Amino acid sequence: MTGPPPAAPAELIGERRPDFAHRDPAGRIWSAADFDGTPVLLNFWATWCAPCVEEMPMLSGLQRANEGRLQVVGIALDDAERAAAFARDLDLAYPVLVGETDVVITGQRYGNRSGMLPFTVLVDAQGTVRWAHLGALDAAEVAISVGDIVQVGLRLRNSEVGAHLPSINEIVMRM
C-alpha cells in the first residue's frame, strides 16, 4: 500500500470521506461519489464473520425504514458469488459491494487499521465522516447516530417545507 498510513477511526471524524471503487456481484463499479447527497452507512463485513451476519437484518431494517433518507452499503471482504448468494438469502434491502485486498485497503482508509470485522462508518450527505465503529453494532447506538445525521440532512433539504422529522424513537421503532 502506498501513501500515508491508515487513519484511526477518530482521526477521520469531521474529515472528508475517502474515495473507493468496488464492484457489486453483477460487475457494476460503485464509487463513494455515487452516494454523494445522501447520508451513507458503510458496513464492512464477510460471510464468515458471525457478528457481521447477526447485524445484517438490523441494517436491512434500517435501510427500509429510511429509504430515500439514508443509504446503507455493505462492503464484503468475500467472493462475489458467495456474497451475492448470502445477500439474496437474507433479502438485504441495500447494495452489496465485494472485493478482497481492495476492500481491506478501503477499510484501512476509513480507519480500520486492524482489519477486524465488522466495521461501520457513517458519512453525512456532504461527504463528511461523522461516526465509525469497530465491532458488532448496537441497534440503539446506530439509531441515535443515524437519526442525528438523517435529521440534519432532512433539515437542510426541507428547511422551507417544514417536513416532519422523525424522532429517534420513531427510527428505532421502524427497525
CYANA upper distance limits for C-alpha pairs under 8 A (distance plus 0.5 A):
  1 MET  CA    105 ILE  CA      8.18
  6 PRO  CA    108 GLN  CA      5.67
  6 PRO  CA    109 ARG  CA      5.74
  6 PRO  CA    110 TYR  CA      8.09
  6 PRO  CA    111 GLY  CA      6.60
  6 PRO  CA    112 ASN  CA      8.05
  6 PRO  CA    113 ARG  CA      6.55
  7 ALA  CA     11 GLU  CA      6.45
  7 ALA  CA     12 LEU  CA      7.26
  7 ALA  CA    108 GLN  CA      7.49
  7 ALA  CA    109 ARG  CA      6.82
  7 ALA  CA    110 TYR  CA      7.38
  7 ALA  CA    111 GLY  CA      5.18
  7 ALA  CA    112 ASN  CA      8.06
  7 ALA  CA    113 ARG  CA      7.53
  8 ALA  CA     12 LEU  CA      7.46
  8 ALA  CA    110 TYR  CA      8.29
  8 ALA  CA    111 GLY  CA      4.82
  8 ALA  CA    112 ASN  CA      7.01
  8 ALA  CA    113 ARG  CA      6.90
  9 PRO  CA     13 ILE  CA      7.43
  9 PRO  CA    110 TYR  CA      7.20
  9 PRO  CA    111 GLY  CA      4.67
  9 PRO  CA    112 ASN  CA      7.09
  9 PRO  CA    131 TRP  CA      8.49
  9 PRO  CA    132 ALA  CA      6.27
  9 PRO  CA    133 HIS  CA      8.07
 10 ALA  CA    111 GLY  CA      8.20
 10 ALA  CA    132 ALA  CA      7.93
 11 GLU  CA     15 GLU  CA      8.45
 11 GLU  CA    111 GLY  CA      8.13
 12 LEU  CA     16 ARG  CA      8.13
 12 LEU  CA     17 ARG  CA      8.19
 12 LEU  CA    110 TYR  CA      7.68
 12 LEU  CA    111 GLY  CA      7.47
 12 LEU  CA    129 VAL  CA      6.70
 13 ILE  CA    128 THR  CA      8.04
 13 ILE  CA    129 VAL  CA      5.57
 13 ILE  CA    130 ARG  CA      5.68
 13 ILE  CA    131 TRP  CA      6.76
 13 ILE  CA    132 ALA  CA      8.26
 14 GLY  CA    128 THR  CA      6.25
 14 GLY  CA    129 VAL  CA      5.99
 14 GLY  CA    130 ARG  CA      6.43
 15 GLU  CA    128 THR  CA      5.91
 15 GLU  CA    129 VAL  CA      6.19
 16 ARG  CA    127 GLY  CA      6.23
 16 ARG  CA    128 THR  CA      5.05
 16 ARG  CA    129 VAL  CA      6.69
 17 ARG  CA    110 TYR  CA      7.93
 17 ARG  CA    123 VAL  CA      7.46
 17 ARG  CA    127 GLY  CA      6.08
 17 ARG  CA    128 THR  CA      6.04
 17 ARG  CA    129 VAL  CA      6.05
 18 PRO  CA     32 ALA  CA      8.16
 18 PRO  CA    109 ARG  CA      7.01
 18 PRO  CA    110 TYR  CA      7.12
 19 ASP  CA     31 SER  CA      7.23
 19 ASP  CA     32 ALA  CA      5.74
 19 ASP  CA     33 ALA  CA      7.70
 20 PHE  CA     30 TRP  CA      8.40
 20 PHE  CA     31 SER  CA      5.69
 20 PHE  CA     32 ALA  CA      5.97
 20 PHE  CA    106 THR  CA      6.90
 21 ALA  CA     29 ILE  CA      6.77
 21 ALA  CA     30 TRP  CA      5.95
 21 ALA  CA     31 SER  CA      4.81
 21 ALA  CA     32 ALA  CA      7.44
 22 HIS  CA     29 ILE  CA      5.92
 22 HIS  CA     30 TRP  CA      5.97
 22 HIS  CA     31 SER  CA      7.08
 22 HIS  CA     97 LEU  CA      6.40
 22 HIS  CA     98 VAL  CA      6.85
 22 HIS  CA     99 GLY  CA      7.21
 22 HIS  CA    102 ASP  CA      8.26
 22 HIS  CA    103 VAL  CA      8.16
 23 ARG  CA     27 GLY  CA      5.79
 23 ARG  CA     28 ARG  CA      5.74
 23 ARG  CA     29 ILE  CA      4.76
 23 ARG  CA     30 TRP  CA      6.50
 23 ARG  CA     97 LEU  CA      5.91
 23 ARG  CA     98 VAL  CA      6.34
 23 ARG  CA     99 GLY  CA      7.74
 24 ASP  CA     28 ARG  CA      5.97
 24 ASP  CA     29 ILE  CA      7.00
 24 ASP  CA     30 TRP  CA      7.81
 24 ASP  CA     80 ALA  CA      8.02
 24 ASP  CA     95 PRO  CA      7.99
 24 ASP  CA     96 VAL  CA      6.41
 24 ASP  CA     97 LEU  CA      4.72
 24 ASP  CA     98 VAL  CA      6.30
 25 PRO  CA     80 ALA  CA      5.56
 25 PRO  CA     81 GLU  CA      7.07
 25 PRO  CA     83 ALA  CA      8.05
 25 PRO  CA     84 ALA  CA      6.31
 25 PRO  CA     96 VAL  CA      7.98
 25 PRO  CA     97 LEU  CA      7.28
 25 PRO  CA     98 VAL  CA      7.22
 30 TRP  CA     34 ASP  CA      6.96
 30 TRP  CA     97 LEU  CA      8.21
 31 SER  CA     35 PHE  CA      8.23
 32 ALA  CA     36 ASP  CA      7.64
 35 PHE  CA     39 PRO  CA      8.10
 35 PHE  CA     40 VAL  CA      7.30
 35 PHE  CA     71 GLN  CA      8.07
 36 ASP  CA    125 ALA  CA      6.51
 36 ASP  CA    126 GLN  CA      7.17
 36 ASP  CA    127 GLY  CA      6.84
 37 GLY  CA    125 ALA  CA      4.93
 37 GLY  CA    126 GLN  CA      6.54
 37 GLY  CA    127 GLY  CA      8.18
 38 THR  CA     68 GLY  CA      8.43
 38 THR  CA     69 ARG  CA      7.00
 38 THR  CA     70 LEU  CA      6.51
 38 THR  CA     71 GLN  CA      7.32
 38 THR  CA    124 ASP  CA      7.32
 38 THR  CA    125 ALA  CA      4.74
 38 THR  CA    126 GLN  CA      8.15
 38 THR  CA    153 GLY  CA      8.22
 39 PRO  CA     69 ARG  CA      7.49
 39 PRO  CA     70 LEU  CA      5.53
 39 PRO  CA     71 GLN  CA      6.77
 39 PRO  CA    122 LEU  CA      7.81
 39 PRO  CA    123 VAL  CA      6.14
 39 PRO  CA    124 ASP  CA      4.76
 39 PRO  CA    125 ALA  CA      4.79
 39 PRO  CA    126 GLN  CA      8.29
 39 PRO  CA    127 GLY  CA      8.31
 39 PRO  CA    149 ILE  CA      7.52
 39 PRO  CA    150 VAL  CA      7.17
 39 PRO  CA    153 GLY  CA      7.95
 40 VAL  CA     70 LEU  CA      6.21
 40 VAL  CA     71 GLN  CA      5.15
 40 VAL  CA     72 VAL  CA      6.13
 40 VAL  CA     73 VAL  CA      7.58
 40 VAL  CA    122 LEU  CA      6.38
 40 VAL  CA    123 VAL  CA      5.76
 40 VAL  CA    124 ASP  CA      6.97
 40 VAL  CA    125 ALA  CA      7.83
 41 LEU  CA     70 LEU  CA      7.96
 41 LEU  CA     71 GLN  CA      6.73
 41 LEU  CA     72 VAL  CA      5.14
 41 LEU  CA     73 VAL  CA      6.62
 41 LEU  CA    120 THR  CA      7.37
 41 LEU  CA    121 VAL  CA      6.21
 41 LEU  CA    122 LEU  CA      5.01
 41 LEU  CA    123 VAL  CA      6.87
 42 LEU  CA     72 VAL  CA      6.57
 42 LEU  CA     73 VAL  CA      5.46
 42 LEU  CA     74 GLY  CA      6.53
 42 LEU  CA     75 ILE  CA      7.48
 42 LEU  CA    120 THR  CA      5.98
 42 LEU  CA    121 VAL  CA      5.63
 42 LEU  CA    122 LEU  CA      6.86
 42 LEU  CA    123 VAL  CA      8.41
 43 ASN  CA     72 VAL  CA      7.92
 43 ASN  CA     73 VAL  CA      6.64
 43 ASN  CA     74 GLY  CA      5.32
 43 ASN  CA     75 ILE  CA      6.44
 43 ASN  CA    118 PRO  CA      7.44
 43 ASN  CA    119 PHE  CA      6.35
 43 ASN  CA    120 THR  CA      4.90
 43 ASN  CA    121 VAL  CA      7.11
 44 PHE  CA     74 GLY  CA      6.47
 44 PHE  CA     75 ILE  CA      5.20
 44 PHE  CA     76 ALA  CA      6.29
 44 PHE  CA     77 LEU  CA      7.77
 44 PHE  CA    107 GLY  CA      7.69
 44 PHE  CA    117 LEU  CA      7.07
 44 PHE  CA    118 PRO  CA      6.06
 44 PHE  CA    119 PHE  CA      5.58
 44 PHE  CA    120 THR  CA      6.65
 45 TRP  CA     49 CYS  CA      7.38
 45 TRP  CA     52 CYS  CA      5.98
 45 TRP  CA     53 VAL  CA      8.41
 45 TRP  CA     74 GLY  CA      7.40
 45 TRP  CA     75 ILE  CA      6.68
 45 TRP  CA     76 ALA  CA      5.37
 45 TRP  CA     77 LEU  CA      6.67
 45 TRP  CA    117 LEU  CA      6.30
 45 TRP  CA    118 PRO  CA      5.61
 45 TRP  CA    119 PHE  CA      7.55
 46 ALA  CA     52 CYS  CA      7.16
 46 ALA  CA     53 VAL  CA      8.29
 46 ALA  CA     76 ALA  CA      5.64
 46 ALA  CA     77 LEU  CA      5.69
 46 ALA  CA     78 ASP  CA      6.26
 46 ALA  CA     83 ALA  CA      8.15
 46 ALA  CA    117 LEU  CA      8.02
 46 ALA  CA    118 PRO  CA      8.36
 47 THR  CA     52 CYS  CA      8.02
 47 THR  CA     53 VAL  CA      7.24
 47 THR  CA     76 ALA  CA      8.30
 47 THR  CA     78 ASP  CA      7.49
 47 THR  CA     82 ARG  CA      8.16
 47 THR  CA     83 ALA  CA      7.13
 47 THR  CA     86 PHE  CA      7.64
 49 CYS  CA     53 VAL  CA      6.89
 49 CYS  CA    117 LEU  CA      7.42
 49 CYS  CA    118 PRO  CA      7.98
 50 ALA  CA     54 GLU  CA      6.77
 51 PRO  CA     55 GLU  CA      6.89
 51 PRO  CA    117 LEU  CA      8.43
 51 PRO  CA    118 PRO  CA      7.30
 51 PRO  CA    135 GLY  CA      8.09
 51 PRO  CA    136 ALA  CA      6.02
 52 CYS  CA     56 MET  CA      6.92
 52 CYS  CA    117 LEU  CA      7.45
 52 CYS  CA    118 PRO  CA      5.80
 52 CYS  CA    136 ALA  CA      7.33
 53 VAL  CA     57 PRO  CA      8.44
 55 GLU  CA     59 LEU  CA      6.84
 55 GLU  CA    136 ALA  CA      7.52
 55 GLU  CA    137 LEU  CA      7.12
 56 MET  CA     60 SER  CA      6.59
 56 MET  CA     92 LEU  CA      8.15
 57 PRO  CA     61 GLY  CA      6.64
 57 PRO  CA     90 LEU  CA      7.86
 57 PRO  CA     92 LEU  CA      7.83
 58 MET  CA     62 LEU  CA      6.64
 58 MET  CA    139 ALA  CA      7.61
 58 MET  CA    175 MET  CA      6.97
 59 LEU  CA     63 GLN  CA      6.72
 59 LEU  CA     72 VAL  CA      7.63
 60 SER  CA     64 ARG  CA      6.78
 60 SER  CA     72 VAL  CA      8.29
 60 SER  CA     92 LEU  CA      5.94
 60 SER  CA     93 ALA  CA      5.65
 60 SER  CA     94 TYR  CA      7.06
 61 GLY  CA     65 ALA  CA      6.55
 61 GLY  CA     93 ALA  CA      8.15
 61 GLY  CA    174 ARG  CA      7.79
 61 GLY  CA    175 MET  CA      5.46
 62 LEU  CA     66 ASN  CA      6.67
 62 LEU  CA     72 VAL  CA      8.44
 62 LEU  CA    171 ILE  CA      8.50
 62 LEU  CA    174 ARG  CA      7.85
 62 LEU  CA    175 MET  CA      5.92
 63 GLN  CA     67 GLU  CA      6.25
 63 GLN  CA     70 LEU  CA      7.22
 63 GLN  CA     71 GLN  CA      6.92
 63 GLN  CA     72 VAL  CA      6.39
 63 GLN  CA     93 ALA  CA      6.82
 63 GLN  CA     94 TYR  CA      7.14
 64 ARG  CA     93 ALA  CA      6.96
 65 ALA  CA    171 ILE  CA      7.64
 65 ALA  CA    174 ARG  CA      5.98
 65 ALA  CA    175 MET  CA      7.06
 66 ASN  CA     70 LEU  CA      6.06
 66 ASN  CA     71 GLN  CA      8.41
 67 GLU  CA     71 GLN  CA      7.75
 69 ARG  CA    150 VAL  CA      6.79
 69 ARG  CA    153 GLY  CA      8.35
 69 ARG  CA    154 LEU  CA      8.08
 70 LEU  CA    150 VAL  CA      7.17
 71 GLN  CA     94 TYR  CA      7.78
 72 VAL  CA     94 TYR  CA      6.25
 72 VAL  CA     95 PRO  CA      7.90
 73 VAL  CA     94 TYR  CA      6.40
 73 VAL  CA     95 PRO  CA      5.91
 73 VAL  CA     96 VAL  CA      6.54
 73 VAL  CA     97 LEU  CA      7.97
 74 GLY  CA     94 TYR  CA      7.69
 74 GLY  CA     95 PRO  CA      6.76
 74 GLY  CA     96 VAL  CA      5.06
 74 GLY  CA     97 LEU  CA      6.57
 75 ILE  CA     96 VAL  CA      6.28
 75 ILE  CA     97 LEU  CA      5.20
 75 ILE  CA     98 VAL  CA      6.19
 75 ILE  CA     99 GLY  CA      8.28
 75 ILE  CA    103 VAL  CA      7.61
 76 ALA  CA     83 ALA  CA      7.37
 76 ALA  CA     96 VAL  CA      7.40
 76 ALA  CA     97 LEU  CA      6.49
 76 ALA  CA     98 VAL  CA      5.18
 76 ALA  CA     99 GLY  CA      6.90
 76 ALA  CA    103 VAL  CA      7.72
 77 LEU  CA     98 VAL  CA      6.62
 77 LEU  CA     99 GLY  CA      5.96
 77 LEU  CA    100 GLU  CA      5.68
 77 LEU  CA    101 THR  CA      8.45
 77 LEU  CA    103 VAL  CA      6.44
 77 LEU  CA    104 VAL  CA      7.68
 78 ASP  CA     82 ARG  CA      7.60
 78 ASP  CA     83 ALA  CA      6.73
 78 ASP  CA     98 VAL  CA      6.71
 78 ASP  CA     99 GLY  CA      6.52
 78 ASP  CA    100 GLU  CA      6.62
 79 ASP  CA     83 ALA  CA      6.56
 79 ASP  CA     98 VAL  CA      7.48
 79 ASP  CA     99 GLY  CA      7.42
 79 ASP  CA    100 GLU  CA      8.12
 80 ALA  CA     84 ALA  CA      6.49
 80 ALA  CA     98 VAL  CA      6.21
 80 ALA  CA     99 GLY  CA      7.68
 81 GLU  CA     85 ALA  CA      6.64
 82 ARG  CA     86 PHE  CA      6.60
 83 ALA  CA     87 ALA  CA      6.58
 83 ALA  CA     96 VAL  CA      8.26
 83 ALA  CA     98 VAL  CA      7.76
 84 ALA  CA     88 ARG  CA      6.67
 84 ALA  CA     96 VAL  CA      8.04
 85 ALA  CA     89 ASP  CA      6.60
 86 PHE  CA     90 LEU  CA      6.80
 87 ALA  CA     91 ASP  CA      6.48
 87 ALA  CA     92 LEU  CA      6.01
 87 ALA  CA     96 VAL  CA      7.90
 88 ARG  CA     92 LEU  CA      7.11
 98 VAL  CA    103 VAL  CA      7.76
 99 GLY  CA    103 VAL  CA      5.80
100 GLU  CA    104 VAL  CA      7.07
101 THR  CA    105 ILE  CA      6.79
102 ASP  CA    106 THR  CA      6.69
103 VAL  CA    107 GLY  CA      6.59
104 VAL  CA    108 GLN  CA      6.75
104 VAL  CA    115 GLY  CA      6.98
105 ILE  CA    109 ARG  CA      6.70
106 THR  CA    110 TYR  CA      6.78
107 GLY  CA    111 GLY  CA      6.88
107 GLY  CA    112 ASN  CA      5.76
107 GLY  CA    113 ARG  CA      8.22
107 GLY  CA    115 GLY  CA      7.49
107 GLY  CA    119 PHE  CA      8.25
108 GLN  CA    112 ASN  CA      5.01
108 GLN  CA    113 ARG  CA      5.63
108 GLN  CA    114 SER  CA      8.29
108 GLN  CA    115 GLY  CA      7.45
110 TYR  CA    121 VAL  CA      7.99
111 GLY  CA    132 ALA  CA      8.49
112 ASN  CA    116 MET  CA      7.64
112 ASN  CA    119 PHE  CA      7.54
112 ASN  CA    134 LEU  CA      7.83
116 MET  CA    134 LEU  CA      7.79
116 MET  CA    135 GLY  CA      8.01
117 LEU  CA    134 LEU  CA      7.45
117 LEU  CA    135 GLY  CA      6.64
118 PRO  CA    134 LEU  CA      6.72
118 PRO  CA    135 GLY  CA      5.59
118 PRO  CA    136 ALA  CA      6.60
119 PHE  CA    132 ALA  CA      8.02
119 PHE  CA    133 HIS  CA      6.31
119 PHE  CA    134 LEU  CA      5.01
119 PHE  CA    135 GLY  CA      6.41
119 PHE  CA    136 ALA  CA      8.33
120 THR  CA    132 ALA  CA      6.12
120 THR  CA    133 HIS  CA      5.70
120 THR  CA    134 LEU  CA      6.98
121 VAL  CA    129 VAL  CA      7.71
121 VAL  CA    130 ARG  CA      8.18
121 VAL  CA    131 TRP  CA      6.21
121 VAL  CA    132 ALA  CA      4.77
121 VAL  CA    133 HIS  CA      6.93
122 LEU  CA    129 VAL  CA      6.53
122 LEU  CA    130 ARG  CA      6.11
122 LEU  CA    131 TRP  CA      5.55
122 LEU  CA    132 ALA  CA      6.75
122 LEU  CA    146 VAL  CA      7.88
123 VAL  CA    127 GLY  CA      6.20
123 VAL  CA    128 THR  CA      5.87
123 VAL  CA    129 VAL  CA      4.88
123 VAL  CA    130 ARG  CA      6.06
123 VAL  CA    131 TRP  CA      7.72
124 ASP  CA    128 THR  CA      5.91
124 ASP  CA    129 VAL  CA      6.99
124 ASP  CA    130 ARG  CA      7.05
124 ASP  CA    149 ILE  CA      6.67
124 ASP  CA    150 VAL  CA      8.43
124 ASP  CA    153 GLY  CA      8.09
125 ALA  CA    153 GLY  CA      7.02
131 TRP  CA    145 SER  CA      7.75
133 HIS  CA    137 LEU  CA      8.02
137 LEU  CA    141 GLU  CA      8.06
137 LEU  CA    142 VAL  CA      7.47
138 ASP  CA    142 VAL  CA      6.76
139 ALA  CA    143 ALA  CA      6.58
139 ALA  CA    172 VAL  CA      8.31
140 ALA  CA    144 ILE  CA      6.74
140 ALA  CA    172 VAL  CA      7.41
141 GLU  CA    145 SER  CA      6.69
142 VAL  CA    146 VAL  CA      6.31
143 ALA  CA    147 GLY  CA      6.03
143 ALA  CA    168 ILE  CA      7.13
143 ALA  CA    171 ILE  CA      6.92
143 ALA  CA    172 VAL  CA      6.39
144 ILE  CA    148 ASP  CA      6.59
144 ILE  CA    168 ILE  CA      6.65
145 SER  CA    149 ILE  CA      7.06
146 VAL  CA    150 VAL  CA      6.38
147 GLY  CA    151 GLN  CA      6.34
147 GLY  CA    167 SER  CA      8.02
147 GLY  CA    168 ILE  CA      6.31
147 GLY  CA    171 ILE  CA      7.36
148 ASP  CA    152 VAL  CA      6.72
149 ILE  CA    153 GLY  CA      6.66
150 VAL  CA    154 LEU  CA      6.63
151 GLN  CA    155 ARG  CA      6.61
151 GLN  CA    165 LEU  CA      6.72
151 GLN  CA    166 PRO  CA      7.86
152 VAL  CA    156 LEU  CA      6.80
153 GLY  CA    157 ARG  CA      6.73
154 LEU  CA    158 ASN  CA      6.14
154 LEU  CA    159 SER  CA      8.15
154 LEU  CA    165 LEU  CA      7.62
155 ARG  CA    159 SER  CA      5.57
155 ARG  CA    165 LEU  CA      8.38
158 ASN  CA    162 GLY  CA      6.65
158 ASN  CA    163 ALA  CA      6.58
159 SER  CA    163 ALA  CA      8.24
166 PRO  CA    170 GLU  CA      6.26
166 PRO  CA    171 ILE  CA      7.11
167 SER  CA    171 ILE  CA      6.92
168 ILE  CA    172 VAL  CA      6.66
169 ASN  CA    173 MET  CA      6.52
170 GLU  CA    174 ARG  CA      6.82
171 ILE  CA    175 MET  CA      7.20
